[in-house]
């Protein structure tokens, strides 16, 4: 039986950035938005769930 990969964890820097954006105390720059998106996509557990054509 194959072991599943351990869940990835968000860095403290990205976690703090997300907290500030969600609370409305910070409007993210383009680079910050990309960092948040990359973090979310890197932790996606359901990769490949889109139906194939």
CHARMM internal coordinates of N, CA and C (Angstrom, degrees):
IC EDIT
DIST 1 N 1 CA 1.4481
DIST 1 CA 1 C 1.5241
ANGL 1 N 1 CA 1 C 108.53
DIST 1 C 2 N 1.3185
ANGL 1 CA 1 C 2 N 116.63
DIHE 1 N 1 CA 1 C 2 N 127.19
DIST 2 N 2 CA 1.4592
ANGL 1 C 2 N 2 CA 121.53
DIHE 1 CA 1 C 2 N 2 CA -177.34
DIST 2 CA 2 C 1.5248
ANGL 2 N 2 CA 2 C 110.67
DIHE 1 C 2 N 2 CA 2 C -78.90
DIST 2 C 3 N 1.3124
ANGL 2 CA 2 C 3 N 114.25
DIHE 2 N 2 CA 2 C 3 N 140.39
DIST 3 N 3 CA 1.4664
ANGL 2 C 3 N 3 CA 119.26
DIHE 2 CA 2 C 3 N 3 CA 177.00
DIST 3 CA 3 C 1.5186
ANGL 3 N 3 CA 3 C 109.22
DIHE 2 C 3 N 3 CA 3 C -82.78
DIST 3 C 4 N 1.3248
ANGL 3 CA 3 C 4 N 115.78
DIHE 3 N 3 CA 3 C 4 N 142.20
DIST 4 N 4 CA 1.4615
ANGL 3 C 4 N 4 CA 118.44
DIHE 3 CA 3 C 4 N 4 CA 176.74
DIST 4 CA 4 C 1.5243
ANGL 4 N 4 CA 4 C 108.97
DIHE 3 C 4 N 4 CA 4 C -82.97
DIST 4 C 5 N 1.3194
ANGL 4 CA 4 C 5 N 115.53
DIHE 4 N 4 CA 4 C 5 N 153.97
DIST 5 N 5 CA 1.4579
ANGL 4 C 5 N 5 CA 120.91
DIHE 4 CA 4 C 5 N 5 CA -179.66
DIST 5 CA 5 C 1.5309
ANGL 5 N 5 CA 5 C 109.40
DIHE 4 C 5 N 5 CA 5 C -67.60
DIST 5 C 6 N 1.3229
ANGL 5 CA 5 C 6 N 117.04
DIHE 5 N 5 CA 5 C 6 N 145.50
DIST 6 N 6 CA 1.4628
ANGL 5 C 6 N 6 CA 118.75
DIHE 5 CA 5 C 6 N 6 CA 178.07
DIST 6 CA 6 C 1.5194
ANGL 6 N 6 CA 6 C 110.24
DIHE 5 C 6 N 6 CA 6 C -66.83
DIST 6 C 7 N 1.3337
ANGL 6 CA 6 C 7 N 117.25
DIHE 6 N 6 CA 6 C 7 N 148.42
DIST 7 N 7 CA 1.4586
ANGL 6 C 7 N 7 CA 118.91
DIHE 6 CA 6 C 7 N 7 CA -179.59
DIST 7 CA 7 C 1.5232
ANGL 7 N 7 CA 7 C 111.08
DIHE 6 C 7 N 7 CA 7 C -63.49
DIST 7 C 8 N 1.3076
ANGL 7 CA 7 C 8 N 116.29
DIHE 7 N 7 CA 7 C 8 N 142.95
DIST 8 N 8 CA 1.4675
ANGL 7 C 8 N 8 CA 120.23
DIHE 7 CA 7 C 8 N 8 CA 178.62
DIST 8 CA 8 C 1.5129
ANGL 8 N 8 CA 8 C 109.04
DIHE 7 C 8 N 8 CA 8 C -79.25
DIST 8 C 9 N 1.2999
ANGL 8 CA 8 C 9 N 115.77
DIHE 8 N 8 CA 8 C 9 N 148.89
DIST 9 N 9 CA 1.4507
ANGL 8 C 9 N 9 CA 119.92
DIHE 8 CA 8 C 9 N 9 CA 179.88
DIST 9 CA 9 C 1.5175
ANGL 9 N 9 CA 9 C 110.03
DIHE 8 C 9 N 9 CA 9 C -113.76
DIST 9 C 10 N 1.3248
ANGL 9 CA 9 C 10 N 115.41
DIHE 9 N 9 CA 9 C 10 N 145.21
DIST 10 N 10 CA 1.4498
ANGL 9 C 10 N 10 CA 122.12
DIHE 9 CA 9 C 10 N 10 CA 178.32
DIST 10 CA 10 C 1.5227
ANGL 10 N 10 CA 10 C 109.12
DIHE 9 C 10 N 10 CA 10 C -76.54
DIST 10 C 11 N 1.3321
ANGL 10 CA 10 C 11 N 116.37
DIHE 10 N 10 CA 10 C 11 N 139.71
DIST 11 N 11 CA 1.4568
ANGL 10 C 11 N 11 CA 119.79
DIHE 10 CA 10 C 11 N 11 CA 177.91
DIST 11 CA 11 C 1.5182
ANGL 11 N 11 CA 11 C 110.06
DIHE 10 C 11 N 11 CA 11 C -67.84
DIST 11 C 12 N 1.3043
ANGL 11 CA 11 C 12 N 116.28
DIHE 11 N 11 CA 11 C 12 N 158.76
DIST 12 N 12 CA 1.4618
ANGL 11 C 12 N 12 CA 121.48
DIHE 11 CA 11 C 12 N 12 CA 179.48
DIST 12 CA 12 C 1.5155
ANGL 12 N 12 CA 12 C 110.96
DIHE 11 C 12 N 12 CA 12 C -60.27
DIST 12 C 13 N 1.3271
ANGL 12 CA 12 C 13 N 116.39
DIHE 12 N 12 CA 12 C 13 N -38.46
DIST 13 N 13 CA 1.4678
ANGL 12 C 13 N 13 CA 121.31
DIHE 12 CA 12 C 13 N 13 CA -179.21
DIST 13 CA 13 C 1.5311
ANGL 13 N 13 CA 13 C 111.14
DIHE 12 C 13 N 13 CA 13 C -63.40
DIST 13 C 14 N 1.3245
ANGL 13 CA 13 C 14 N 116.77
DIHE 13 N 13 CA 13 C 14 N -45.58
DIST 14 N 14 CA 1.4586
ANGL 13 C 14 N 14 CA 120.96
DIHE 13 CA 13 C 14 N 14 CA -179.01
DIST 14 CA 14 C 1.5266
ANGL 14 N 14 CA 14 C 110.15
DIHE 13 C 14 N 14 CA 14 C -70.14
DIST 14 C 15 N 1.3168
ANGL 14 CA 14 C 15 N 117.01
DIHE 14 N 14 CA 14 C 15 N -38.07
DIST 15 N 15 CA 1.4603
ANGL 14 C 15 N 15 CA 121.06
DIHE 14 CA 14 C 15 N 15 CA 178.48
DIST 15 CA 15 C 1.5274
ANGL 15 N 15 CA 15 C 111.24
DIHE 14 C 15 N 15 CA 15 C -62.39
DIST 15 C 16 N 1.3189
ANGL 15 CA 15 C 16 N 116.94
DIHE 15 N 15 CA 15 C 16 N -43.20
DIST 16 N 16 CA 1.4627
ANGL 15 C 16 N 16 CA 121.45
DIHE 15 CA 15 C 16 N 16 CA 178.14
DIST 16 CA 16 C 1.5237
ANGL 16 N 16 CA 16 C 110.39
DIHE 15 C 16 N 16 CA 16 C -65.15
DIST 16 C 17 N 1.3164
ANGL 16 CA 16 C 17 N 117.15
DIHE 16 N 16 CA 16 C 17 N -41.82
DIST 17 N 17 CA 1.4564
ANGL 16 C 17 N 17 CA 121.65
DIHE 16 CA 16 C 17 N 17 CA 178.17
DIST 17 CA 17 C 1.5301
ANGL 17 N 17 CA 17 C 110.23
DIHE 16 C 17 N 17 CA 17 C -60.68
DIST 17 C 18 N 1.3178
ANGL 17 CA 17 C 18 N 117.51
DIHE 17 N 17 CA 17 C 18 N -46.01
DIST 18 N 18 CA 1.4613
ANGL 17 C 18 N 18 CA 121.53
DIHE 17 CA 17 C 18 N 18 CA 179.47
DIST 18 CA 18 C 1.5217
ANGL 18 N 18 CA 18 C 111.02
DIHE 17 C 18 N 18 CA 18 C -61.59
DIST 18 C 19 N 1.3035
ANGL 18 CA 18 C 19 N 117.00
DIHE 18 N 18 CA 18 C 19 N -41.53
DIST 19 N 19 CA 1.4642
ANGL 18 C 19 N 19 CA 121.57
DIHE 18 CA 18 C 19 N 19 CA 179.08
DIST 19 CA 19 C 1.5260
ANGL 19 N 19 CA 19 C 111.55
DIHE 18 C 19 N 19 CA 19 C -60.81
DIST 19 C 20 N 1.3162
ANGL 19 CA 19 C 20 N 116.23
DIHE 19 N 19 CA 19 C 20 N -44.55
DIST 20 N 20 CA 1.4688
ANGL 19 C 20 N 20 CA 120.57
DIHE 19 CA 19 C 20 N 20 CA -179.51
DIST 20 CA 20 C 1.5266
ANGL 20 N 20 CA 20 C 111.75
DIHE 19 C 20 N 20 CA 20 C -67.46
DIST 20 C 21 N 1.3245
ANGL 20 CA 20 C 21 N 116.64
DIHE 20 N 20 CA 20 C 21 N -38.26
DIST 21 N 21 CA 1.4642
ANGL 20 C 21 N 21 CA 120.02
DIHE 20 CA 20 C 21 N 21 CA 179.30
DIST 21 CA 21 C 1.5300
ANGL 21 N 21 CA 21 C 110.03
DIHE 20 C 21 N 21 CA 21 C -67.45
DIST 21 C 22 N 1.3218
ANGL 21 CA 21 C 22 N 116.53
DIHE 21 N 21 CA 21 C 22 N -45.94
DIST 22 N 22 CA 1.4615
ANGL 21 C 22 N 22 CA 119.96
DIHE 21 CA 21 C 22 N 22 CA -178.31
DIST 22 CA 22 C 1.5258
ANGL 22 N 22 CA 22 C 113.07
DIHE 21 C 22 N 22 CA 22 C -67.23
DIST 22 C 23 N 1.3234
ANGL 22 CA 22 C 23 N 117.12
DIHE 22 N 22 CA 22 C 23 N -30.82
DIST 23 N 23 CA 1.4662
ANGL 22 C 23 N 23 CA 119.66
DIHE 22 CA 22 C 23 N 23 CA 179.08
DIST 23 CA 23 C 1.5165
ANGL 23 N 23 CA 23 C 111.97
DIHE 22 C 23 N 23 CA 23 C -80.59
DIST 23 C 24 N 1.3286
ANGL 23 CA 23 C 24 N 116.94
DIHE 23 N 23 CA 23 C 24 N -11.67
DIST 24 N 24 CA 1.4499
ANGL 23 C 24 N 24 CA 121.03
DIHE 23 CA 23 C 24 N 24 CA 178.02
DIST 24 CA 24 C 1.5223
ANGL 24 N 24 CA 24 C 114.27
DIHE 23 C 24 N 24 CA 24 C 87.21
DIST 24 C 25 N 1.3231
ANGL 24 CA 24 C 25 N 117.69
DIHE 24 N 24 CA 24 C 25 N 8.47
DIST 25 N 25 CA 1.4631
ANGL 24 C 25 N 25 CA 120.28
DIHE 24 CA 24 C 25 N 25 CA 179.81
DIST 25 CA 25 C 1.5251
ANGL 25 N 25 CA 25 C 112.58
DIHE 24 C 25 N 25 CA 25 C -86.29
DIST 25 C 26 N 1.3336
ANGL 25 CA 25 C 26 N 117.18
DIHE 25 N 25 CA 25 C 26 N -6.88
DIST 26 N 26 CA 1.4585
ANGL 25 C 26 N 26 CA 120.56
DIHE 25 CA 25 C 26 N 26 CA -178.35
DIST 26 CA 26 C 1.5177
ANGL 26 N 26 CA 26 C 109.36
DIHE 25 C 26 N 26 CA 26 C -144.45
DIST 26 C 27 N 1.3166
ANGL 26 CA 26 C 27 N 116.01
DIHE 26 N 26 CA 26 C 27 N 132.95
DIST 27 N 27 CA 1.4637
ANGL 26 C 27 N 27 CA 120.66
DIHE 26 CA 26 C 27 N 27 CA 171.54
DIST 27 CA 27 C 1.5265
ANGL 27 N 27 CA 27 C 106.06
DIHE 26 C 27 N 27 CA 27 C -99.04
DIST 27 C 28 N 1.3379
ANGL 27 CA 27 C 28 N 118.00
DIHE 27 N 27 CA 27 C 28 N 116.38
DIST 28 N 28 CA 1.4639
ANGL 27 C 28 N 28 CA 120.24
DIHE 27 CA 27 C 28 N 28 CA -172.70
DIST 28 CA 28 C 1.5265
ANGL 28 N 28 CA 28 C 113.35
DIHE 27 C 28 N 28 CA 28 C -71.19
DIST 28 C 29 N 1.3335
ANGL 28 CA 28 C 29 N 114.28
DIHE 28 N 28 CA 28 C 29 N 147.24
DIST 29 N 29 CA 1.4564
ANGL 28 C 29 N 29 CA 120.44
DIHE 28 CA 28 C 29 N 29 CA 172.51
DIST 29 CA 29 C 1.5306
ANGL 29 N 29 CA 29 C 107.76
DIHE 28 C 29 N 29 CA 29 C -77.78
DIST 29 C 30 N 1.3097
ANGL 29 CA 29 C 30 N 116.86
DIHE 29 N 29 CA 29 C 30 N 172.66
DIST 30 N 30 CA 1.4567
ANGL 29 C 30 N 30 CA 120.65
DIHE 29 CA 29 C 30 N 30 CA 178.19
DIST 30 CA 30 C 1.5283
ANGL 30 N 30 CA 30 C 110.78
DIHE 29 C 30 N 30 CA 30 C -59.25
DIST 30 C 31 N 1.3284
ANGL 30 CA 30 C 31 N 116.72
DIHE 30 N 30 CA 30 C 31 N -43.50
DIST 31 N 31 CA 1.4692
ANGL 30 C 31 N 31 CA 120.65
DIHE 30 CA 30 C 31 N 31 CA -179.62
DIST 31 CA 31 C 1.5257
ANGL 31 N 31 CA 31 C 111.12
DIHE 30 C 31 N 31 CA 31 C -63.70
DIST 31 C 32 N 1.3333
ANGL 31 CA 31 C 32 N 117.05
DIHE 31 N 31 CA 31 C 32 N -39.71
DIST 32 N 32 CA 1.4641
ANGL 31 C 32 N 32 CA 120.43
DIHE 31 CA 31 C 32 N 32 CA 178.82
DIST 32 CA 32 C 1.5280
ANGL 32 N 32 CA 32 C 110.61
DIHE 31 C 32 N 32 CA 32 C -67.16
DIST 32 C 33 N 1.3215
ANGL 32 CA 32 C 33 N 117.23
DIHE 32 N 32 CA 32 C 33 N -39.33
DIST 33 N 33 CA 1.4651
ANGL 32 C 33 N 33 CA 121.26
DIHE 32 CA 32 C 33 N 33 CA 177.72
DIST 33 CA 33 C 1.5244
ANGL 33 N 33 CA 33 C 110.46
DIHE 32 C 33 N 33 CA 33 C -62.39
DIST 33 C 34 N 1.3228
ANGL 33 CA 33 C 34 N 115.83
DIHE 33 N 33 CA 33 C 34 N -41.17
DIST 34 N 34 CA 1.4674
ANGL 33 C 34 N 34 CA 120.04
DIHE 33 CA 33 C 34 N 34 CA 178.87
DIST 34 CA 34 C 1.5255
ANGL 34 N 34 CA 34 C 110.90
DIHE 33 C 34 N 34 CA 34 C -65.46
DIST 34 C 35 N 1.3223
ANGL 34 CA 34 C 35 N 117.43
DIHE 34 N 34 CA 34 C 35 N -38.08
DIST 35 N 35 CA 1.4630
ANGL 34 C 35 N 35 CA 120.75
DIHE 34 CA 34 C 35 N 35 CA 178.98
DIST 35 CA 35 C 1.5257
ANGL 35 N 35 CA 35 C 110.56
DIHE 34 C 35 N 35 CA 35 C -64.47
DIST 35 C 36 N 1.3253
ANGL 35 CA 35 C 36 N 116.96
DIHE 35 N 35 CA 35 C 36 N -41.34
DIST 36 N 36 CA 1.4594
ANGL 35 C 36 N 36 CA 120.56
DIHE 35 CA 35 C 36 N 36 CA 178.39
DIST 36 CA 36 C 1.5324
ANGL 36 N 36 CA 36 C 110.94
DIHE 35 C 36 N 36 CA 36 C -65.67
DIST 36 C 37 N 1.3274
ANGL 36 CA 36 C 37 N 116.57
DIHE 36 N 36 CA 36 C 37 N -42.87
DIST 37 N 37 CA 1.4604
ANGL 36 C 37 N 37 CA 120.52
DIHE 36 CA 36 C 37 N 37 CA 179.26
DIST 37 CA 37 C 1.5265
ANGL 37 N 37 CA 37 C 111.04
DIHE 36 C 37 N 37 CA 37 C -64.42
DIST 37 C 38 N 1.3109
ANGL 37 CA 37 C 38 N 116.96
DIHE 37 N 37 CA 37 C 38 N -41.96
DIST 38 N 38 CA 1.4678
ANGL 37 C 38 N 38 CA 121.11
DIHE 37 CA 37 C 38 N 38 CA 179.40
DIST 38 CA 38 C 1.5192
ANGL 38 N 38 CA 38 C 110.77
DIHE 37 C 38 N 38 CA 38 C -63.04
DIST 38 C 39 N 1.3132
ANGL 38 CA 38 C 39 N 116.54
DIHE 38 N 38 CA 38 C 39 N -39.61
DIST 39 N 39 CA 1.4591
ANGL 38 C 39 N 39 CA 120.40
DIHE 38 CA 38 C 39 N 39 CA 178.51
DIST 39 CA 39 C 1.5244
ANGL 39 N 39 CA 39 C 110.71
DIHE 38 C 39 N 39 CA 39 C -64.36
DIST 39 C 40 N 1.3210
ANGL 39 CA 39 C 40 N 116.45
DIHE 39 N 39 CA 39 C 40 N -44.73
DIST 40 N 40 CA 1.4653
ANGL 39 C 40 N 40 CA 120.14
DIHE 39 CA 39 C 40 N 40 CA -179.82
DIST 40 CA 40 C 1.5264
ANGL 40 N 40 CA 40 C 111.02
DIHE 39 C 40 N 40 CA 40 C -64.21
DIST 40 C 41 N 1.3264
ANGL 40 CA 40 C 41 N 117.45
DIHE 40 N 40 CA 40 C 41 N -44.13
DIST 41 N 41 CA 1.4608
ANGL 40 C 41 N 41 CA 120.54
DIHE 40 CA 40 C 41 N 41 CA -179.15
DIST 41 CA 41 C 1.5305
ANGL 41 N 41 CA 41 C 111.57
DIHE 40 C 41 N 41 CA 41 C -68.90
DIST 41 C 42 N 1.3188
ANGL 41 CA 41 C 42 N 116.78
DIHE 41 N 41 CA 41 C 42 N -32.95
DIST 42 N 42 CA 1.4549
ANGL 41 C 42 N 42 CA 120.29
DIHE 41 CA 41 C 42 N 42 CA 178.82
DIST 42 CA 42 C 1.5136
ANGL 42 N 42 CA 42 C 113.23
DIHE 41 C 42 N 42 CA 42 C -67.46
DIST 42 C 43 N 1.3266
ANGL 42 CA 42 C 43 N 116.75
DIHE 42 N 42 CA 42 C 43 N -21.45
DIST 43 N 43 CA 1.4595
ANGL 42 C 43 N 43 CA 121.32
DIHE 42 CA 42 C 43 N 43 CA -179.21
DIST 43 CA 43 C 1.5160
ANGL 43 N 43 CA 43 C 112.76
DIHE 42 C 43 N 43 CA 43 C -101.98
DIST 43 C 44 N 1.3256
ANGL 43 CA 43 C 44 N 117.10
DIHE 43 N 43 CA 43 C 44 N 2.92
DIST 44 N 44 CA 1.4578
ANGL 43 C 44 N 44 CA 121.49
DIHE 43 CA 43 C 44 N 44 CA -178.25
DIST 44 CA 44 C 1.5224
ANGL 44 N 44 CA 44 C 110.19
DIHE 43 C 44 N 44 CA 44 C -61.28
DIST 44 C 45 N 1.3169
ANGL 44 CA 44 C 45 N 116.73
DIHE 44 N 44 CA 44 C 45 N 122.57
DIST 45 N 45 CA 1.4640
ANGL 44 C 45 N 45 CA 121.55
DIHE 44 CA 44 C 45 N 45 CA -179.08
DIST 45 CA 45 C 1.5327
ANGL 45 N 45 CA 45 C 112.23
DIHE 44 C 45 N 45 CA 45 C -90.53
DIST 45 C 46 N 1.3283
ANGL 45 CA 45 C 46 N 118.09
DIHE 45 N 45 CA 45 C 46 N -9.83
DIST 46 N 46 CA 1.4578
ANGL 45 C 46 N 46 CA 121.17
DIHE 45 CA 45 C 46 N 46 CA -174.33
DIST 46 CA 46 C 1.5236
ANGL 46 N 46 CA 46 C 112.20
DIHE 45 C 46 N 46 CA 46 C -114.98
DIST 46 C 47 N 1.3113
ANGL 46 CA 46 C 47 N 116.96
DIHE 46 N 46 CA 46 C 47 N 41.90
DIST 47 N 47 CA 1.4571
ANGL 46 C 47 N 47 CA 120.66
DIHE 46 CA 46 C 47 N 47 CA 179.46
DIST 47 CA 47 C 1.5329
ANGL 47 N 47 CA 47 C 109.54
DIHE 46 C 47 N 47 CA 47 C -60.78
DIST 47 C 48 N 1.3217
ANGL 47 CA 47 C 48 N 115.80
DIHE 47 N 47 CA 47 C 48 N 140.38
DIST 48 N 48 CA 1.4528
ANGL 47 C 48 N 48 CA 120.02
DIHE 47 CA 47 C 48 N 48 CA 174.46
DIST 48 CA 48 C 1.5128
ANGL 48 N 48 CA 48 C 115.17
DIHE 47 C 48 N 48 CA 48 C 79.28
DIST 48 C 49 N 1.3093
ANGL 48 CA 48 C 49 N 119.04
DIHE 48 N 48 CA 48 C 49 N 20.78
DIST 49 N 49 CA 1.4471
ANGL 48 C 49 N 49 CA 120.29
DIHE 48 CA 48 C 49 N 49 CA -177.79
DIST 49 CA 49 C 1.5305
ANGL 49 N 49 CA 49 C 112.70
DIHE 48 C 49 N 49 CA 49 C -88.24
DIST 49 C 50 N 1.3167
ANGL 49 CA 49 C 50 N 117.93
DIHE 49 N 49 CA 49 C 50 N -3.90
DIST 50 N 50 CA 1.4527
ANGL 49 C 50 N 50 CA 121.09
DIHE 49 CA 49 C 50 N 50 CA 178.84
DIST 50 CA 50 C 1.5285
ANGL 50 N 50 CA 50 C 109.74
DIHE 49 C 50 N 50 CA 50 C -70.73
DIST 50 C 51 N 1.3374
ANGL 50 CA 50 C 51 N 117.85
DIHE 50 N 50 CA 50 C 51 N 133.57
DIST 51 N 51 CA 1.4670
ANGL 50 C 51 N 51 CA 119.61
DIHE 50 CA 50 C 51 N 51 CA -179.41
DIST 51 CA 51 C 1.5311
ANGL 51 N 51 CA 51 C 111.97
DIHE 50 C 51 N 51 CA 51 C -62.27
DIST 51 C 52 N 1.3215
ANGL 51 CA 51 C 52 N 116.20
DIHE 51 N 51 CA 51 C 52 N 139.32
DIST 52 N 52 CA 1.4648
ANGL 51 C 52 N 52 CA 120.47
DIHE 51 CA 51 C 52 N 52 CA 178.72
DIST 52 CA 52 C 1.5141
ANGL 52 N 52 CA 52 C 109.90
DIHE 51 C 52 N 52 CA 52 C -82.72
DIST 52 C 53 N 1.3128
ANGL 52 CA 52 C 53 N 115.88
DIHE 52 N 52 CA 52 C 53 N 150.57
DIST 53 N 53 CA 1.4691
ANGL 52 C 53 N 53 CA 121.02
DIHE 52 CA 52 C 53 N 53 CA 179.32
DIST 53 CA 53 C 1.4891
ANGL 53 N 53 CA 53 C 111.53
DIHE 52 C 53 N 53 CA 53 C -90.42
END
COOR INIT
IC SEED 1 N 1 CA 1 C
IC BUILD
